[in-house]
Amino acid sequence: MEKKLKHSIDVVVDRLVVKDGVGRRLTDSVETALGLSGGLLVAELVDLPAGDPGRERRFSEKMACPNDHELGLDELEPRTFSFNAPYGACPDCTGIGTRLEVDPELVIPDEDLSLADGAVAPWGRTGSEMEYYQRLLRGLADQLDFSMDTPWRALPKRAKDAVLHGHEHEVHVKFRNRFGRVRQYSTGFEGVMEFLRRRHSETESEWSREKYQGYMREIACPTCHGARLRPEVLAVRIGGKSIAEASALPVRDCAQFLRQLQLTDRQQHIADAVLKEINARLGFLLDVGLDYLSLDRPAGTLSGGEAQRIRLATQIGSGLVGVLYVLDEPSIGLHQRDNRRLIGTLTRLRNLGNTLIVVEHDEETIESADWIVDIGPGAGEHGGQVVHSGPYQKLLSNKRSVTGDRVVSVIGAREHNLRDVSVSFPLGCLVAITGVSGSGKSTLVNSILYTALANKLNGARQVPGRHKSVTGLEHLDKVVHVDQSPIGRTPRSNPATYTGVWDHVRKLFAATTEAKVRGYQQGRFSFNVKGGRCEACQGDGTIKIEMNFLPDVYVPCEVCHGARYNRETLEVHYKGKTVADVLDMPIDEAAEFFGSIPAISRHLTTLVQVGLGYVRLGQPAPTLSGGEVQRVKLASELQKRSTGRTVYVLDEPTTGLHFEDVRKLLGVLQGLVDKGNTVLVIEHNLDVVKSADWVVDLGPEGGSAGGEVIAQGTPEQVAAVAASYTGQFLAGLVEPDDSRHRSLPIAPALGYEATKQQRRAGRRAARTGAVATPAQRTASNGAAAERAQTKRPAANRTAAAKRTGAQRSPASTTAQRRTATPAPAQRGTV
């Protein structure tokens, strides 16, 4: 035999006749055969006919098919069911569960365009590349006999398939070059979808890869269908479900499935301890209000509050006592109902014998605390004192403690848990989007509305969530997303550089007499370039010391002592201050110092107005909280000239804010609205919700039980909807409107009864009212809590949600609200 080839050799080990006493010999023969063949043997029943399929039978001692099928499984272990290990991960997607695939809807965004007009978006750009592909398409059209001027939706299926998926024959291209000469050639046509796949996989440019990804969507892996595990692993089932199917259930449904599991006595004995541990951990997740999450939810899609509550549930499950827990605003992103569950969990941890220190601004959490330490009375240099240390009741008596005419409509939103929702947002108003955690607020506003607006108005290239259309864009010219992402990740970035005020400060220092004598230009006073900065720390003011296995430590520079500049630069003064002194000023002090310089004063005054007067001009960006970052961005936007046609999108801007800071923020937002702009706020803070012109409440629950519009209207109207959890809590703060809630009609224009003068007067009146303190709202919150605990049957909630609203008379507007809340011209139904 050829020694370089792999051969299959059959070895006859034994010939047996079935009779009494042959068992020992059979056992020995089987063991010998398995030893020779590596665990595989063939038993031939010679008394059966030669053509009988059962004459030859294969057996294997391994968990694999003995008939040469690619189906095998190692010994079942916990790692076998992990998609993070190669033993269990799907081989095609390596355990990710998804892959990028070209979406025809993104390739052909407008089916009313023809190929000649640029219906194929990747090939519809101007330039030589467009001309090349237009020639290819004309050659394909001549060969398949269709017109380039026919709208895409009217083209025959054969032509569409050829354009998208390619043509099996060569395409003959004939054209006239710029010199007037006729040129022709034949080439293959791979189709636009294969073109995008190939370019995406071959390119080494990050910019090009992002461009091609703009025409792709993530789809489930065709092998594992998103389960991320090998088919052999998914074949292991308990109670009729694989591990992937059980993990895809919401926590509440998974807990019920495990409770109802029918096991034999032997299986129950094996699984008893495991099931007890699983049920306990699922119970902890239910206790912290995460019943709507599925166990296979990617960690990157969790909000900050959800991730923190998962860590909290882990600590409860540990059963430790005598532990000190430190939590930083655990109520972030929680609806009032979910917040109450969280407080119950914190109380349970305390009752186990632990100590909890909670940094929090939520009123209900403060009321539930055993001991309150209030720091203040102001912020920054105006604070830093212990104003109160004691129980809640004494805190209340502590006098030092301060503790539109148009609409834009989203039609047919069906991303994630949204159930074909259509919602209209009035323009020129402050609109609050509310609902329990996981009800679909961020999906509706961030994933669909903002992304669609950014693509149309700002020229962005993002893939919005699934929806039919967004109307009313003709009334807008820009959209701004003011989020809490960092303004910089190094100490070089600070509020002064981000807002642009530092350019004016450098120009002012360069205009001083001393700077002119020395020949210093504006760049001399920049800590980002050589010349004026300290070269020991390269203008950072600090030196980073890398610590193995610990976070890096920053220490002041030994040369400049944190000033960032060299000695020569610091010899230039303006009104007795060096450029380093200016960087170290609090913003409110700097606003007074540069009060006579309009270009600088304008920026600084805006920063003070958004409540950042205590922050220093040169405070490093990494040391700013998420709320401070968001207000710096908001101040930067306020500096720009307003057209009155801008939409501002904010996701929980009150995160980390005290009641007094919330009042200041509301004043800034109302200032944007007074200029004719639209402000959309995803918010749980009731002070913001009650101050809004319009409220859109989603629910009724989170996850698969949410995704519906429960109520929309003014805060008074939403407060009258019993099916709305937000309405139940608003009822204690505003006077419910018996006219019930109304939905805005899905239309590009909408007439309101209120005049612009009345609406402006109403906003001025609303801004004069202060945000309620805990002492002023204790009684109303107690009444709202009683209403929230009384849950209506599902049928009643549905009936309440489907009531139609009548127009609200301007005369019925209460003194607490704006004198002219916009009322729709026609009725709508939710």
JODAWO-V422196 format. One record per helix or strand of 2 or more residues. SS is the DSSP state (@ for helix, = for strand). FROM is the first residue (numbers start at 0). LEN is the number of residues. If there is no record, write none. Layout:
# JODAWO-V422196
ss:SS from:FROM len:LEN
ss:SS from:FROM len:LEN
This chain:
# JODAWO-V422196
ss:@ from:22 len:15
ss:= from:39 len:5
ss:= from:55 len:5
ss:@ from:77 len:4
ss:= from:97 len:5
ss:@ from:103 len:4
ss:@ from:120 len:3
ss:@ from:127 len:17
ss:@ from:151 len:3
ss:@ from:156 len:9
ss:= from:166 len:10
ss:= from:181 len:8
ss:@ from:191 len:11
ss:@ from:205 len:8
ss:= from:215 len:5
ss:@ from:230 len:4
ss:@ from:242 len:5
ss:@ from:250 len:9
ss:@ from:264 len:23
ss:@ from:298 len:3
ss:@ from:303 len:15
ss:= from:323 len:5
ss:@ from:335 len:16
ss:= from:354 len:5
ss:@ from:362 len:6
ss:= from:371 len:5
ss:@ from:379 len:3
ss:= from:384 len:6
ss:@ from:391 len:5
ss:= from:405 len:8
ss:= from:420 len:6
ss:= from:429 len:6
ss:@ from:440 len:17
ss:= from:468 len:3
ss:@ from:472 len:3
ss:= from:477 len:5
ss:@ from:494 len:5
ss:@ from:500 len:10
ss:@ from:512 len:6
ss:@ from:521 len:4
ss:= from:541 len:4
ss:= from:552 len:4
ss:@ from:568 len:3
ss:@ from:578 len:5
ss:@ from:586 len:7
ss:@ from:597 len:12
ss:@ from:620 len:3
ss:@ from:625 len:13
ss:= from:645 len:6
ss:@ from:658 len:16
ss:= from:677 len:5
ss:@ from:685 len:6
ss:= from:693 len:6
ss:@ from:702 len:3
ss:= from:707 len:6
ss:@ from:714 len:5
ss:@ from:724 len:6
ss:@ from:755 len:13
ss:@ from:773 len:16
ss:@ from:793 len:8
ss:@ from:809 len:3
